[in-house]
Each structure stands twice: as C-alpha cells, then as structure tokens.
C-alpha cells in the first residue's frame, strides 16, 4: 500500500526537477531577443549583428548536442545536466556585464555548449527513473515546461528590463538558474542514473560496445533527427515570422497580430499535456504523432489561404498548436523505443540536435519569403514541412520494428 504513494512521490519529484531545468533552458534561449531594441541602441549595432549572436548560440548547441549524448552515457546524465545548467545560467549572468557587443559572440558559443546537454540528459533521466505507467506524462511535462519557458521569456525578461534595465534582467534570470543548479546538486541521489560506459550484451550473449558510429548507423535515429529538424523548422517559423506574415496577409495592427503567436503557444502547451495522457494509453505512438502534425498542417493551410476572418486566424493557429503539441509526447516515446540500451544519451543527443538545425535554418528561409513579398508562403511552407515530418515519424516506428521479431519496447 505504501509502495505506490512512494513511487508516485519519487516520480513527481524527478519530473518536477528535470522539467524545471528544461523550463530554464528554453527561457535562456530567448533571453536576448526581447532585449534586441535596447541592445541595438546601446551598442549601436544592426539587427543582423544581433541575429548573429543567436546563430552562434544555436550552431554551438547543435554541434555539441550530438556529442553531449555520448558524455551523458559515459558520466551519467545528472552530472552533465548540473554542469550544463550552471554553465548556461552563469553565461547569461555574465552577459549582464558585457562592455561592448563583441563580447556577446563568445558568450553565445559558451551558452550554446551549456544548452546542448539538456535534451540528452533530461530524457535519459526520465527514461531511466520514471515508472513506465507515467512515462508519457513525464515526457509531456518536460515538453510543456520548455514551451512555457519560451512563453515566459518576453514577459519576464522584457518586464524586468522595463522596470529596471536589461542588465538587471539578465543578471536576475541568470542567478535564478545558478540557484536551480544548487537544488539539482542537493537532489543528486534522486536523479542519479548509472553511467553506461560498459559494453552491453549482444543478442547471442557476448558484450557488444554501443559506439557513436553504431548510433549514427541506426535508420530510426536518422529519421528521428529529420523529424525533429522539420518540426523545429515549422515551430521556429511560427515563432519568428508568423506575426509579421499575418500583418502582411490580413492587414491588422501589431497589437492584434501578436495574439497569433500567443494563441499558438497556448495551444501547443495544452496539446502537450493532452498528448501525455494519450501517450500513456496507446502503443500506436506513430499514429498519434502523425495525426497531430497532419491536422496542424491543415490549419496552417487555412491561414495561408487568406480567406479567414482574422478572429478565426487566431482560433486556427491555436488549434494548429494544440495538435502539433499533442504529437510531442508520442514522438519522445518513439525515440525512446528506438534507443539501444546503454546508448540513450547518444540517441537523444543526435536526434534532438535536429532542433538546433531546424531552428538555425528557419529564420533565413521565412525571412527571405517575407522580404520577397510572399507572406502567405510562410504558412504554406510550414504546412509542407509538417507533411514531410509525418513521413519521417511513421518510418521511425517501422525501422524500429524491422531488425528483430522480439516484442517492441513500447509493449
């Protein structure tokens, strides 16, 4: 009788700690963009130069995330998560004291290195420590916390900058992350997962080392990388240029157009929570993920048609966010099923680096479309990208099933 409440309490603590770290990582990803107008005036730089800071961040994060998974498997995810959070939060704190623009570039690279560890470390901890009946909801809370980090950044950092100044804003959120890293250190025993440095048994019994090349050779891993790159490109397109595109298409004021992005983020967060409940109640995760992206793509096409009254545009994009968010927990369950035992960190590291790849490409593609007078194409291309994502996620499940006749790890 006492075992069930004890397990629930342990799982809740683990999910809360890991999700809080994930919230902060996403908050820090958008720490600078709300401050761009202030930074441009203070340092007399262009938006292109400020955008280069974000490019440096995502490039460093994407490159390092591929290798962060191997470090997670070797040293254990808790140690790497703690180090990554401390490095990222410390760098944001230091950014509050820069004397000139040029210092942002190396700090962005260091921050990107810190950011690279979160997905492989977080998901390795959740997959190893949370009970299977609650794993889908654990993944949904993890994704939900990241979405809330994005949503909180403009309000929190922008608000602090208005009340005080941008340096106080960065220092405050940075030191909050350092305090959170201390909490993770205190809960070390709760989050500890045994490293997987030792070889794992092969099908016939003898040990087989799970190397980085083995992970890259897995078709399911490459397909999942493609899925993450495509969905990140679609999501980054909404985050960066949906407001601008809606103003051009529907001729509305900025104050109204910002409701589009808010609607998408609220819908996405709600969909993630719903998707967690669904993921714990089905073994057909590829159907959930594919259907979610498919319906989201249809709503994007409706917006691209320019035929909707503006209030329905907000409804449509909120529903697109809802269905896209619903796909996230099932997506994570599929990646977990594709991961070889002993190589979860490597698998999640490679796969989630697709997020940084997609996030790096999207601003260039969608910015070019808007610059060339094609705002409707922003939503149309997002829909097409979502369609390609459906193909990749369905193939992830099929390639996971192919190598063996043994039962699926989702069973």
Secondary structure as UniProt FT lines:
FT   HELIX           2..29
FT   TURN            30..32
FT   HELIX           33..35
FT   HELIX           36..43
FT   HELIX           47..75
FT   HELIX           77..95
FT   TURN            96..97
FT   HELIX           102..115
FT   TURN            116..117
FT   HELIX           118..129
FT   HELIX           132..134
FT   HELIX           135..163
FT   HELIX           166..186
FT   HELIX           188..191
FT   STRAND          200..201
FT   TURN            203..204
FT   STRAND          207..208
FT   HELIX           212..216
FT   HELIX           219..250
FT   HELIX           254..279
FT   TURN            280..281
FT   HELIX           285..304
FT   TURN            305..306
FT   HELIX           310..338
FT   TURN            341..342
FT   HELIX           344..371
FT   TURN            372..373
FT   HELIX           375..402
FT   TURN            409..410
//
